């Protein structure tokens, strides 16, 4: 089996078993059946908060 065919590697939050998701969207732990946690977004990919206002002017 090719490495790309295995999908992403996960670790179970309950039993710490390591497994591959085999390209499935809803991959459960094969040992205890626990669902995987939602993946966290890296800090650099989060959207920036927009201020939306006009800049402050002291003199018009």
C-alpha positions in Angstrom: 0.0 0.0 0.0 1.3 3.4 -1.0 1.8 6.0 1.6 -0.6 8.4 -0.1 -3.3 5.7 -0.1 -3.3 5.5 3.7 -4.5 9.1 4.1 -3.6 11.2 7.2 -2.2 9.8 10.4 -4.1 10.3 13.6 -3.8 9.5 17.3 -6.8 8.6 19.3 -7.6 11.1 22.1 -8.9 8.3 24.4 -6.6 5.3 24.0 -3.6 6.9 22.2 -3.7 4.4 19.4 -2.1 5.7 16.2 -3.9 4.9 12.9 -4.5 6.2 9.3 -7.9 7.4 8.2 -7.6 5.7 4.7 -8.9 8.8 3.0 -12.3 8.8 4.8 -13.9 12.0 6.1 -15.3 10.4 9.3 -12.5 8.2 10.6 -13.0 6.5 13.9 -10.4 4.8 16.1 -10.2 1.1 15.1 -9.4 0.1 18.6 -12.0 1.8 20.8 -14.3 3.5 18.2 -13.8 7.0 19.5 -14.4 9.9 17.0 -11.4 12.1 16.1 -11.4 15.7 17.3 -11.9 18.5 14.9 -8.6 19.6 13.4 -7.3 22.9 14.6 -6.4 25.6 12.2 -2.8 26.8 12.3 -2.4 30.3 13.6 -1.3 31.8 10.3 -4.4 30.7 8.4 -6.9 32.3 10.6 -8.8 35.3 9.2 -7.8 38.7 10.4 -10.5 40.8 12.2 -11.6 43.8 10.2 -12.1 47.1 11.9 -14.4 48.5 9.3 -14.2 52.1 10.5 -12.7 55.2 9.2 -9.3 56.2 10.5 -9.2 58.9 13.2 -8.5 62.4 11.9 -7.6 65.1 14.3 -8.0 68.0 11.8 -10.6 67.9 9.0 
